[in-house]
Amino acid sequence: MSMQVESDGYDEKNANFKDHARGRQFSLQGDNADIVEGDVQNLHRGLNGFHTSMIAIGGAIGAGLFVGAGGAFAQGGPASVLIGFIIISVMIVCVMQALGELATLYPQNGAFTAYVIRFIDPSWGFAMGVIYAISWLTVLPFELTAAGLTIDFWRPDINIGVWIAVFLTAMFVIQAFGVRAYGWTEVVLSMIKVITIIGFCIFAIINNAGGVPTDPRGYIGFEYWQNGLAFRNGFHGFCSVFVTAAFSFAGTELVGLTAAETKNPEKQLPRAIRQTVFRIVVFYLLSLLLVGTLVRADDERLLNAGNSNTKDSIFVVAFLNAGVKGLPSVMNVVITLSVISVANSCTYGSTRTLQALAARGMLPKILAYVDKKGRPIPTILLQLAFAMLAFVNESSSSGGVLFGWLLALSAIAYFFVWGSICLAHIRFRMAWKAAGRSIDELPYKASMGVWGSYLGLLLNIVCLIASIYVGVSPITGEPFSFAVKPFFQQILAIPTIFFFYICYKIFVLIKVPEQRPMWVRISKIDVYEGLRERQKEISGPNVPDSQRKSSIIENQQRKNYTMAQRFKMVFTDLL
């Protein structure tokens, strides 16, 4: 059977799958490596550079920032929030640099799960892929509920379930039109979020300086950082910020998942990765710094900011305090669109991860199916089935309890995922060096090098420990008080991850002898598998040293020329 492929001149008639098992991976020459076999089509490369850039800039900005940040202010205060988000920001930059280097060299289906499987251990990669998919599966109904509650800002008389149904239908329609629909949806919604946050920052500066005539407070400055408000609840409050920050940054790594569906990933992915730093500084740190000067951390409206209600959003509260009519509603519209954007990302993240695991034979092979238009239909249907939990949460108290426990799985799971990406990059660099390869051969090098991955791994461990500490000793006013339910909800992801890891490890001990070691030995890692043809001309095992050196020099000259042209264009635009 033949496979239709969007490739650079590859003849799809030559792709015969008779000798391969359905649901496994098949490598093609050129950029289209790692597709699914049998009667399963490959994921289409339907995303361009503009798509990936906007996904990197605004793909993860949603309820975690606009709604959940208020709860972090109430628990930790503005200084704790700012410092906590700075720490998570440094960690995310390290993670994205590591992921960018791997995804540019190996633009594989499944992205980081493939790298964890390949460079650390298949069992650990399976556990990371499953917990990551479950996190997105359960976050989607949360985002749908949050979107419904945003409409409640104007129409409290209409049942939220109606709006959940509307937004769920919209998610289904977007997925029905394939990856390009996802890309263009993110472009539009991300642009709205970008414009809004920049506008808010300008407004906040004017408001803080006393330039809003409807605000009787006049000049504010850092008044709300005084009298113990900057660090509320001391060290407890500071540690509590990390989970909120992680939830806010969740989805940043989705850029890596787009590698298998992006045209010319060698060029587009590094550009998207570099924009991550800009997004973090402007859209997270600057906006949180400014909003923390406009709203008191002990404002009673922030106490319920973690319940998805935009009436309690610290950004909406800031506009309400300023007394400017209409702006709270405008902000609420943006929050609604932002939540829909993250819900869209939830569907993309879970479906591609599950499909990639199934394609490797780690999940039921039916989940590996991709139709002729590049849509992983079974995993999309599974995601939409999980989205129905939003109705269960809305309709009954018992459903809300179930939903709360499922949502708890995503609380600290991202620390494991991001830490695993850093560890995979560290072990890749070890294998690359052991194979006699130079980092100058890499099409994109992490700007912080392998030390950035060590730092990212360390920060993930520290944040994980801090989050567990909050679970053991929550903020209740009594030192070292212990509550069973909050504790287990806080750490639920940990036993779940190790449950999946142990189950798969037992399976491979019985069925797959070559995967029995606790981790993949550096000497056993094949760094040549999955390289594109252009990269094989530089880093291939049989490439003469003279050819390799000349190719490295040629690539470096091309990069320098491109950089010079970029600076020239910027300088010309300024003039």
Buried (B, 14 or more C-beta within 10 A) or exposed (E): EEBBBBBBEBEBEEBEBEEEEBBBBBEBEEBBBBBBBBEBBBBBBBBBBEBBBBBBBBBBBBBBBBBBBBBBBBBBBBBBBBBBBBBBBBBBBBBBBBBBBBBBBBBBBBBBBBBBBBBBBBBBBBBBBBBBBBBBBBBBBBBBBBBBBBBBBEEEEEBBBEBBBEBBEBBBEBBEEBBBBBBBBBBEBBEBBBEBBBBBBEBBEEBBEEEBEEBEBEEBEEEBBEEEBBBBBEBBBBBBBBBBBBBBBBBBBBBBBBBBBBBEBBBBBBBBBBBBBEBBEBBBBBBBBBBBBBBBBBBEBBBBBBBBBBBBBBBBBBBBBBEBEEBBEBBBBBBBBBBBBBBBBBBBBBBBBBBBBBBBBBBEBEBBBBEEBBBBBBBBEBBBEBBBBBBBBBEEEEBBEEBBBBBBBBBBBBBBBBBBBBBBBBBBBBBBBEBEBEEEBBBBBBBBBBEBBBBBBBBBEBBBEBBBBBBBBBBEEEEEEEBEEBBEBBBBBBEBBBEBBEEBBEBBEEEEEEBEEEBBEBEEBEBBEBBBEBBBEBBBEEBEEEEBBEBBEEBEEEEEEEEEEEEEEEEEEEE
